[in-house]
Amino acid sequence: MPRVIEAATRHRAELGDLIEALESGRFDARDEDCFASFGDGLKALANNRDFLADMIVDELKQHCRDQSAQNVYGPQVVILHQSRDFFLRANFWPSEADRLLQENGHEAFFYHVPHDHNFSFLTAGYMGPGYWSDYYEYDYETFAGAIGDEADLRFVERSRLEQGKILLYRAHRDVHAQLPADELSVSLNVMERAPHLSFRDQYRFDAEGKTVAAHLTRSAVEPLLALCAQLGGGDGRDLVESFAAHHPSDRIQFSALTALASAQVSLEDRLAVFERGSRDANPFIARMAARHCAAVEAGRPWIQRSVH
C-alpha cells in the first residue's frame, strides 16, 4: 500500500509556503525519499483550516474563471497551483448520502475502480473522515501490461485517509479501489508533473481476476495517428509505420499499428497487420495484436453479412 509518512508538525502553513518549499527544495518526484521529505510541508498546509475555503470563495466570486481555464479533472477537483514539475490540487470525496454523488454517479469520482498510477503523489487527509480504499500491491516489472494479462495483485488492507494522515502513492506499485467516504471529505495532493507521463501506462485492474482490465492513459498522439493513417497519404502512412516500429511507448506503438490496420480497406489486409504485430518480439505488442486478431476473426461473420 502507499507509504505512510509520519508528519507530526503542528505548524500552520500557507499555500505559498508549500509552493516555495517545492520550488526551492530540489523537488524530484523520481526519488521516493525526496518526494516523501515534503510530507511535513503538506501536513503544515493541511493544518491550515482556512486557506481552501477562502480560495473557493474567491473562485466563485470570479465565476470559476481560473478553474475553467486550468482544471481538466471535473467536479471532484480544485486546482490549487501548477508548476513545471508538480501541481497541487484538492479532491472532494462525497458520501453515498451526498447529492453530489447521487447526481454525478460513482464514475465521476472514480469509486470502485481498482487502478494504479503512472505518477507518484503525496496526499493528505484535510477534511472529514476520509475516503476508503482497498489497497493492493503488484510487481510492475513482471508483466507486459496487455489487457487480460495476470497482474498478481496482492491485497494489503482496507483503510481510509483520515484527517492529518499523509501517504505517498508510488507510481506503478500501489493499487487502490477508492470507496465513498462516510461523510463528505477532502484531500490535498502534491502531484508529479512531467511531459513523459502521457506515454507511461496507467492500468485499471480486475481485482477478483487479478488481471489488467483496461489502459487508462490517453494522449493527443493516438487520435492523430488514426487520422494520419487515413488521410496522410504515403508520407502519413510511412510516419505511422515509424511510430509503430520505434516509439518508446509500447502503447503508442500499438496505437500506430491499430491505426495502420484501420486504414486498410479489406478485412484480410486489416487482419494481416495485426498478424504481423502478433509476431513482434515485444510481448505487449504481440499479446495486444493477438487479442485484436481474435476479435476480428470473431466478428468476421457479422462483417461479411453487413458487406453483402
Secondary structure, 3 states (H helix, E strand, C coil): CCEEECCCCCCCCCHHHHHHHHHHCCCCCCCHHHHHCCHHHHHHHHCCCCHHHHHHHHHHHCCCHHHHHHCCCCCCEEEEEECCCEEEEEEEECCCCCHHHHHHCHHHHCECCCECCCCCEEEEEEECCCCEEEEEECCHHHCCCCCCCECCCEEEEEEECCECCEEEECCCCEEEEEECCCCCEEEEEEEECCHHHHHCCCEEEECCCCEEEEECCCCCHHHHHHHHHHHCHHHHHHHHHHHHHHCCCHHHHHHHHHHHHHCCCCHHHHHHHHHHHHCCCCHHHHHHHHHHHHHHHHHHHHHHHHHC
